[in-house]
């Protein structure tokens, strides 16, 4: 009975790992393109003088977290952080 349970757990974990690896290429490119765009927008915001705003600081923190998630291959979190950072960058132009 215990061996059967262990086998079921092993098969479930293996299936989850295969599924997560299959989803990585799509999210990997989304993460990379979103974070690249956000870094460019952040540099532009700084060049235009919006580097001291609260939104700019939040965006920088989110992009740093996105880069960490990218290195850790957590591409969903990377994408979401970069997307949120772009919203903060847009808000920095509005003075928020």
C-alpha positions as CSV (number, residue, x, y, z in Angstrom):
1,X,0.0,0.0,0.0
2,X,2.8,2.4,0.9
3,X,4.7,1.6,-2.2
4,X,1.6,2.3,-4.4
5,X,1.1,5.7,-2.6
6,X,4.8,6.5,-3.1
7,X,4.6,5.7,-6.8
8,X,1.5,7.9,-7.2
9,X,3.3,10.8,-5.5
10,X,6.4,10.3,-7.6
11,X,4.3,10.2,-10.8
12,X,2.4,13.4,-9.8
13,X,5.6,15.3,-9.0
14,X,7.2,14.2,-12.2
15,X,4.1,15.3,-14.2
16,X,4.2,18.7,-12.4
17,X,7.8,19.2,-13.3
18,X,7.3,18.3,-16.9
19,X,4.4,20.7,-17.2
20,X,6.3,23.5,-15.5
21,X,9.3,23.0,-17.8
22,X,7.0,23.0,-20.9
23,X,5.6,26.4,-19.9
24,X,9.0,28.0,-19.4
25,X,9.9,29.0,-23.0
26,X,6.8,31.1,-23.5
27,X,7.1,32.9,-20.2
28,X,10.8,33.2,-20.5
29,X,10.5,35.4,-23.6
30,X,7.6,37.3,-22.1
31,X,9.7,38.0,-19.0
32,X,12.7,39.1,-21.0
33,X,10.8,41.4,-23.4
34,X,8.7,43.0,-20.6
35,X,11.7,43.6,-18.4
36,X,13.8,44.9,-21.3
37,X,11.1,47.4,-22.2
38,X,10.7,48.4,-18.6
39,X,14.4,49.0,-18.1
40,X,14.4,51.2,-21.3
41,X,11.4,53.2,-20.1
42,X,13.0,53.6,-16.6
43,X,16.2,55.0,-18.2
44,X,14.1,57.4,-20.3
45,X,12.2,58.5,-17.2
46,X,15.5,59.2,-15.4
47,X,16.9,61.1,-18.3
48,X,13.7,63.3,-18.4
49,X,14.1,64.2,-14.8
50,X,11.5,61.9,-13.2
51,X,14.2,59.9,-11.4
52,X,13.3,61.3,-8.0
53,X,9.6,60.4,-7.9
54,X,8.1,57.8,-5.6
55,X,6.8,55.9,-8.6
56,X,10.3,55.8,-10.1
57,X,11.6,54.3,-6.9
58,X,8.9,51.7,-6.8
59,X,9.5,50.8,-10.4
60,X,13.2,50.4,-9.8
61,X,12.4,48.0,-6.8
62,X,10.0,46.0,-9.0
63,X,12.5,45.7,-11.8
64,X,15.2,44.6,-9.4
65,X,12.9,41.9,-8.1
66,X,12.0,41.0,-11.7
67,X,15.7,40.5,-12.6
68,X,16.0,38.2,-9.5
69,X,13.0,36.2,-10.5
70,X,14.4,35.9,-14.1
71,X,17.7,34.5,-12.7
72,X,15.7,32.1,-10.5
73,X,13.7,31.1,-13.6
74,X,10.4,32.2,-12.0
75,X,9.3,33.8,-15.2
76,X,5.7,34.4,-14.2
77,X,6.8,36.5,-11.3
78,X,9.4,38.2,-13.4
79,X,6.8,39.2,-16.0
80,X,4.3,40.4,-13.4
81,X,6.9,42.5,-11.6
82,X,8.1,44.1,-14.9
83,X,4.6,44.8,-16.0
84,X,3.8,46.5,-12.6
85,X,7.0,48.5,-12.9
86,X,5.9,49.8,-16.3
87,X,2.7,51.1,-14.7
88,X,4.7,52.9,-12.0
89,X,7.0,54.4,-14.7
90,X,3.9,55.7,-16.5
91,X,2.7,57.2,-13.3
92,X,6.0,58.9,-12.7
93,X,5.3,60.9,-15.9
94,X,2.0,62.0,-14.4
95,X,3.8,63.2,-11.2
96,X,2.3,60.5,-9.0
